[in-house]
Amino acid sequence: MTTVTRQGGTARLKPPTDRITGAAIAVMCGLAAVEISHTLLTGRGSTHSAVAIGIIVLLSSVQLCYFRASGSPLRFPIVHLALVAQTTLTFLPAFLLDQAWVAVPGLLAGNVLLVLPQGAGRVAYVVVVTATGATNAAVGAGPTAVAFGLVTTAMTGLVAYGLPRLAVLAAGLGESRTRWAHCAVADERMRVSRDLHDLLGYGLSAIKLKSELVHRMLPEHPAEARQSVAEILDIARHTMADVRSIALGYRLLSVRETITSATAVLASADVAVHVELDDQQVPEPAATVLAALVREGVTNVLRHSKARNCDITVRRHGDQVLLDIVNDGVVEPIRDLSSSGVRNMTERVREIGGALTAGRAADGRFHLHASIPLDVRDAPEELAG
């Protein structure tokens, strides 16, 4: 979990990598304190203690390089020179000062795992742990002290290796989380844009068409005009419901209601509609995708053609449901099938593993064909209801 601090009323996030690096430095300081305490307790005199403490401070300074490396990695040869310096400061003073280290060899063991390639690092780790035990024995440490040194070096080495690696992994996780958040925002924007086009385009086209019809009928046929106004209000209510569904991300559509509404709108535009429906069940999400395709297909008929006939066929074939919308009255060559409407329909179908084609058929009519796979794991919806 990322820690939140506040400065001047603004929330600022403290990255987990900072806390991990801080913990690693705290561990290093604790080990240095243990080593300094051990040196002072040996009672070797002030000169001996001062030299040993100075070496411990130098080792700690070198160790800080590796923790900075988690943010901006040290490059060859600096990191290898630091490793050589740390090795020298770890083992040479043991013979010069005749003193066995308690904690600092573990830092070297962890750093060889960090710096060297995987295979060489593991071998060097074993060598450092073994050399620590041998060095302690050479300066006169007893069997218990030698065993304690081996275990301490091995465990400290794993901690010294694990904390910087954890910081790197946490940094990578933070970057991935940021990328996922950006992708989620982009996907949501795409969903809203696509739904506004697909769902609202149909309703607004129907309102425009019927409003033009009312305008023509109003002087001579006021009763029929009032009926058309009532239909406009009904379409407006459905369009408002679509807006709410887009905001909530809940967009289950009824195939029967969609086809019934589409037939009425086409009839208002003096388009003869022939509908063929298969009464078998279609589950979600195929049913909603199918209804959205019918809406967009009918919207394109109204916008981009002077159709007099339109055939809408929905049938189930094996584990797929097939949709065909065929209309005449194409008034201009179809050059761009990557327009927003066709592209949105194609994306909807592809999201559930289907396929869509759209274009002028051999007989000159415009033909939209979609094959949508069925998913019977979800609650089914009647194809015609």
C-alpha positions in Angstrom: 0.0 0.0 0.0 1.3 3.5 -0.9 1.6 5.9 2.0 -0.2 9.2 1.7 1.3 12.3 3.3 0.0 15.9 3.1 1.9 19.1 2.5 0.1 22.4 2.2 -3.3 20.7 1.8 -2.1 18.6 -1.2 -2.0 14.8 -0.9 1.4 13.4 -1.9 2.1 9.7 -2.4 5.2 8.1 -0.9 6.3 5.4 -3.3 6.8 1.9 -1.8 10.4 1.9 -3.3 11.3 4.7 -1.0 10.2 2.8 2.0 12.0 -0.4 0.9 15.2 1.5 0.3 14.8 3.2 3.6 14.4 -0.1 5.3 17.5 -1.5 3.5 19.5 1.5 4.7 18.1 1.1 8.2 19.2 -2.6 8.2 22.7 -1.6 7.0 23.0 1.0 9.8 21.8 -1.5 12.3 24.5 -4.0 11.1 27.1 -1.2 11.3 26.0 -0.4 14.8 26.3 -4.1 15.8 29.8 -4.3 14.4 30.9 -1.1 16.1 29.5 -2.3 19.4 31.3 -5.6 19.0 34.6 -3.7 18.2 34.3 -1.6 21.3 33.5 -4.6 23.5 36.6 -6.4 22.5 38.7 -4.0 24.5 41.6 -3.8 22.0 42.5 -0.2 22.7 41.5 3.1 21.3 43.8 3.0 18.2 42.5 -0.5 17.2 38.9 0.5 17.8 39.3 3.8 15.8 40.8 2.0 12.8 38.1 -0.7 12.9 35.3 1.8 13.2 36.8 3.8 10.3 36.8 0.6 8.1 33.2 -0.1 9.1 32.2 3.5 8.1 34.0 3.0 4.7 32.1 -0.3 4.2 28.9 1.4 5.0 29.6 4.2 2.5 30.4 1.7 -0.2 27.2 -0.2 0.6 25.2 3.0 0.0 26.2 2.8 -3.6 24.2 -0.4 -4.1 21.0 1.2 -2.7 21.4 4.2 -5.0 21.8 1.7 -7.8 18.1 0.6 -7.4 17.0 4.0 -8.6 19.8 4.7 -11.2 22.0 1.6 -11.6 25.7 2.0 -11.4 27.5 1.0 -14.5 30.6 -1.0 -15.3 33.3 -0.5 -14.1 32.2 1.6 -11.1 30.0 -1.1 -9.6 32.7 -3.7 -10.0 35.3 -1.4 -8.5 33.0 -0.9 -5.6 32.7 -4.6 -5.1 36.5 -5.0 -5.2 36.9 -2.2 -2.6 34.3 -3.8 -0.4 36.0 -7.2 -0.6 39.3 -5.7 0.4 37.8 -3.8 3.3 36.0 -6.9 4.5 38.8 -9.5 4.6 42.2 -7.6 4.7 41.5 -5.8 8.0 40.7 -9.1 9.7 44.3 -10.2 9.2 45.8 -6.8 9.9 43.8 -6.1 13.0 43.4 -9.8 14.1 39.6 -9.3 14.5 36.7 -11.3 13.3 33.8 -9.4 11.8 30.3 -10.2 13.0 28.0 -8.6 10.4 29.7 -6.8 7.6 30.7 -9.8 5.5 27.0 -10.5 4.9 26.7 -7.2 3.0 29.4 -8.4 0.7 27.7 -11.7 0.2 24.5 -9.9 -0.8 26.3 -7.6 -3.1 27.9 -10.3 -5.2 24.5 -11.7 -5.8 23.3 -8.2 -7.0 26.3 -7.3 -9.1 27.6 -10.6 -10.7 25.7 -12.7 -13.2 23.3 -15.3 -11.7 25.6 -18.3 -11.8 28.8 -16.5 -10.9 26.9 -14.6 -8.2 25.8 -17.8 -6.5 29.3 -19.2 -6.6 30.7 -16.0 -5.2 28.1 -16.0 -2.4 29.1 -19.4 -1.3 32.8 -18.4 -1.5 32.2 -15.3 0.6 30.3 -17.2 3.3 32.9 -19.9 3.4 35.8 -17.4 3.4 34.1 -15.6 6.3 34.1 -18.8 8.4 37.7 -19.6 7.4 38.8 -16.0 8.3 37.2 -16.2 11.7 38.8 -19.5 12.4 42.2 -18.1 11.3 42.1 -15.2 13.8 41.4 -17.6 16.7 37.6 -17.7 16.9 36.1 -20.7 18.5 33.8 -23.3 16.8 30.7 -21.5 18.1 31.9 -18.1 16.9 32.8 -19.6 13.5 29.4 -21.3 13.1 27.7 -18.1 14.2 29.6 -16.1 11.7 28.7 -18.5 8.9 25.0 -18.3 9.7 25.0 -14.6 10.2 26.8 -14.0 6.9 24.5 -16.2 4.9 21.3 -14.7 6.4 22.6 -11.1 6.2 23.6 -11.7 2.5 20.1 -12.9 1.6 18.6 -9.8 3.3 21.1 -7.5 1.6 20.3 -9.0 -1.7 16.5 -9.2 -1.2 15.8 -5.7 -0.2 17.3 -3.9 -3.3 15.6 -6.5 -5.5 12.3 -5.9 -3.8 12.7 -2.2 -4.4 13.3 -2.8 -8.1 10.2 -5.1 -8.3 8.2 -2.5 -6.4 9.2 0.2 -8.9 8.3 -2.1 -11.8 4.9 -2.8 -10.2 4.3 0.9 -9.7 5.0 1.5 -13.4 2.8 -1.4 -14.4 0.0 -0.1 -12.2 0.3 3.3 -13.8 0.1 1.8 -17.3 -2.9 -0.3 -16.3 -4.6 2.8 -15.0 -3.9 4.7 -18.2 -5.2 1.8 -20.2 -8.4 1.6 -18.1 -9.0 5.3 -18.6 -8.4 4.9 -22.4 -10.7 1.9 -22.6 -13.5 3.7 -20.7 -13.2 6.7 -23.0 -13.4 4.4 -26.0 -16.5 2.7 -24.5 -18.3 6.0 -23.9 -17.4 7.3 -27.4 -18.5 4.1 -29.0 -21.7 3.9 -27.1 -22.6 7.5 -27.7 -22.2 6.9 -31.4 -23.9 3.5 -31.5 -26.8 4.0 -29.0 -27.5 7.7 -29.3 -27.0 7.9 -33.1 -30.0 5.7 -33.7 -32.3 7.6 -31.3 -31.3 11.0 -32.6 -31.7 9.9 -36.3 -35.1 8.6 -35.5 -36.1 11.9 -33.7 -34.8 13.9 -36.7 -36.7 11.8 -39.2 -40.0 11.8 -37.3 -39.7 15.6 -36.6 -39.4 16.2 -40.3 -42.5 14.0 -40.8 -44.5 16.0 -38.2 -43.5 19.2 -39.9 -44.9 18.0 -43.2 -48.1 16.6 -41.7 -48.9 19.3 -39.2 -50.9 21.7 -41.5 -53.2 19.1 -43.1 -53.1 16.1 -40.7 -52.8 17.4 -37.1 -54.1 14.1 -35.6 -51.4 12.0 -37.3 -48.9 14.7 -36.3 -49.8 14.4 -32.6 -49.4 10.7 -32.9 -45.9 11.2 -34.4 -45.1 13.6 -31.6 -46.0 11.0 -29.0 -43.7 8.6 -30.8 -40.9 11.2 -30.7 -41.4 11.5 -27.0 -41.2 7.8 -26.6 -37.9 7.7 -28.6 -36.6 10.5 -26.5 -37.3 8.6 -23.3 -35.5 5.6 -24.7 -32.6 7.8 -25.7 -32.4 9.2 -22.2 -32.3 5.7 -20.8 -29.5 4.9 -23.2 -27.6 7.9 -21.8 -28.0 6.6 -18.2 -26.9 3.1 -19.3 -23.8 4.6 -20.8 -23.0 6.4 -17.6 -23.5 3.3 -15.5 -21.8 1.0 -17.9 -24.9 -1.2 -18.0 -26.1 -1.6 -21.5 -28.2 -4.8 -21.9 -30.4 -4.3 -24.9 -33.5 -6.2 -26.0 -33.4 -7.7 -29.5 -37.2 -7.7 -30.0 -37.6 -4.1 -28.8 -34.7 -3.0 -31.0 -36.0 -4.7 -34.1 -39.6 -3.5 -33.4 -38.4 0.1 -33.0 -36.2 -0.1 -36.1 -39.0 -1.4 -38.2 -41.3 1.5 -37.1 -38.6 4.1 -37.8 -37.9 2.6 -41.3 -41.6 2.5 -42.0 -41.8 6.2 -41.1 -39.2 6.8 -43.8 -41.3 4.9 -46.3 -38.9 2.0 -46.3 -40.5 -1.4 -46.7 -39.1 -3.8 -44.1 -38.9 -7.5 -44.2 -37.9 -9.2 -40.9 -37.0 -12.8 -40.3 -36.3 -13.9 -36.7 -35.2 -17.2 -35.4 -37.1 -18.0 -32.1 -34.2 -19.8 -30.5 -32.5 -18.3 -27.4 -29.5 -16.1 -27.6 -27.5 -15.5 -24.4 -25.6 -12.4 -23.2 -23.4 -10.8 -24.3 -24.3 -11.9 -27.8 -27.9 -10.6 -27.5 -26.8 -7.0 -26.5 -24.1 -6.9 -29.3 -26.8 -8.2 -31.8 -29.2 -5.4 -30.7 -26.5 -2.8 -31.0 -25.6 -3.9 -34.5 -29.3 -3.7 -35.6 -29.4 -0.1 -34.2 -26.3 1.0 -36.0 -27.2 -0.9 -39.2 -30.6 0.8 -39.4 -29.1 4.2 -38.5 -26.7 3.8 -41.5 -29.7 2.9 -43.8 -31.4 6.1 -42.7 -28.3 8.3 -43.0 -26.4 7.0 -46.0 -29.0 5.7 -48.5 -32.3 6.4 -50.2 -33.5 2.9 -49.5 -37.0 1.7 -50.4 -36.5 -1.9 -49.1 -34.6 -3.3 -46.2 -34.3 -6.9 -45.1 -33.3 -7.8 -41.6 -32.6 -11.5 -40.9 -31.5 -13.0 -37.6 -30.9 -16.7 -37.4 -29.1 -19.1 -35.2 -26.6 -21.4 -36.9 -24.8 -23.9 -34.7 -22.9 -22.1 -32.0 -23.3 -18.7 -33.7 -26.1 -16.2 -34.4 -26.0 -14.6 -37.8 -27.3 -11.1 -38.6 -27.9 -9.8 -42.2 -29.1 -6.3 -43.0 -29.6 -5.7 -46.7 -30.9 -2.5 -48.3 -31.2 -0.9 -51.7 -30.9 2.8 -52.5 -27.1 3.2 -52.1 -26.5 6.6 -53.6 -22.7 6.8 -53.6 -19.8 4.5 -54.0 -18.7 2.9 -50.7 -15.1 3.8 -50.4 -14.5 4.0 -46.7 -15.7 1.1 -44.6 -13.5 2.1 -41.7 -15.9 4.9 -40.7 -16.8 5.4 -37.1 -20.0 3.3 -37.3 -18.6 0.3 -39.1 -15.4 0.5 -37.0 -17.5 0.5 -33.8 -19.6 -2.4 -34.9 -16.5 -4.4 -35.9 -14.9 -3.7 -32.5 -18.1 -4.8 -30.7 -18.2 -8.1 -32.6 -14.5 -8.8 -32.3 -14.6 -8.3 -28.5 -16.7 -11.5 -28.2 -14.8 -13.4 -31.0 -17.1 -12.7 -33.9 -16.7 -11.3 -37.4 -18.4 -8.5 -39.4 -18.4 -7.6 -43.1 -20.1 -4.6 -44.8 -20.1 -3.6 -48.4 -21.9 -3.5 -51.8 -23.1 -6.9 -52.9 -23.1 -8.2 -56.5 -26.7 -7.0 -57.0 -25.8 -3.5 -56.1 -27.5 -3.6 -52.6 -25.6 -2.8 -49.4 -25.1 -5.9 -47.3 -24.0 -6.0 -43.6 -23.3 -9.4 -42.3 -22.2 -10.4 -38.7 -21.5 -13.7 -37.1 -21.6 -13.6 -33.3 -20.5 -16.6 -31.2 -22.9 -17.7 -28.4 -22.0 -17.9 -24.8 -24.5 -20.1 -22.9 -22.8 -19.6 -19.6 -24.7 -16.4 -18.9 -28.4 -15.8 -18.5 -30.0 -16.2 -21.9 -32.3 -13.7 -23.6 -35.0 -14.7 -26.1 -33.9 -13.7 -29.5 -37.4 -12.4 -30.2 -37.9 -10.9 -26.8 
